[in-house]
Amino acid sequence: MIPKFEIYTGETGGLMTSDKYLNFKWINPDCNILFSVTRQGNAASVHFASDEAGRYKLKEAVEDWCEFCFWLFDWCTIIVGVIKRHSVCKLAEKCGFTYLMPLGDKLVYVRGI
């Protein structure tokens, strides 16, 4: 597999992250899409943020991210997304994620290997 992501240490804008997360940038010169990930058992809890140009490439970026995440982390058997926006729920479903449960005002989606 040729990685399509690089570790990112710059400005994260609206990306949900902290010192417990690793941040990655999708390698695409046409847009700026960032992912943050932290381990929770055998699950990778993930968030992403995108610029305007990236909104049109999110499906491709999320698909690439899932492949990369399962490849990079040998402990990862499931990817978890906690989603607030309805449009992102639709994107998650298009990318093979399944609705799991509500969590406050958000919805939890998962995708396994």
N, C-alpha and C positions, 0 to 999 in steps of 0.2 A: 504494500500500500504506500502511495506517495502522500504524505501528510499535506493537507490543505489548510492547516492552521499553524499559527505561531504563538508563543507566549506573548502576552501583551501587558505592558506596564505603564501605558500612557493614560491620558484622561479617559475616564469610563462613562462620563455623562450620567445617564439614567440607569446604567446597568446595576442590578442588585449584586453587590459584592462586599467582601470584608477581608480581613486578614486570614480567614479560614477558607477562602476561595482561590482557585487559580483562574486567571483570566486569559482568554485566547482571542485572537483576531482571525477571522476567515480571510484567507489570502485571495483577494480579488481587488484589482486596482480601480474598479468602477464604483465601489461602495465601501461602507464601513459597517461591518456587522461583528459584534463582540459577543462572546459567550463566557459565562462564569460557571464554575463547577466546584462542588464540594462533595466529599464522600460521606454517605450515611449508610453504614453497613456495607452491603454489596450493591447499593444503589448510588448513582450519580445524580445529585440534585442540581438542576441546571436552570440558568436564566439567560436571556439574551436581550440585546438592544441593537437597534439599527438606525442608520440615517435614512433620509427620504429615498435616496437611490436604492438602498438595500431592501426596502419594503417589497420591491418587485422581484427580489432574488431570494427571499426568505425560505421558500420551500426547498430550493437547491441547497442553501446553507444549512438548514436543519437536517436534511438528509445526509449531507457530508459530515455534519457534527456527530450524528448518531454513529455512523460508520467509524469515525475517528475515535470517539469516546470508547466504544467497545474494543477497538484495536489497542488504544493507548493504555487503558486501565484493565489489567488482567483480572482484577477483583470485581469489575462491573458486569452485572448480569441484567440490570434494569436502569433505565433513565427516567427520572421523575421531573415533571414540570408542574409548578403551582402557578395557575394562570388566572388572571383577573379579567382580561379583555375577551369578549365573545369572539372577535375576529381571530384571535390567537388560538382559541379552542378549535375553530374550524381548520386552521393551519395544522395544528397538532394532529387532528384526525386524518387529514390528507397525508401526513407523514408517518402514519402507522401507530400513533399513540391511541390509547384507549382510556376513556373516562373511568376513574376509580372512585372518587368520593368528593363531597364538598369539604372545604376547610375555611370556615368563616365566610368571607365574601369572595373567596376564590374557589377554583375547581382544580382538583389534582388529576393529572393525566400521566400515564406510564407507557413505556415501550420496552419490551424485553429483547433479548438477543434473537 
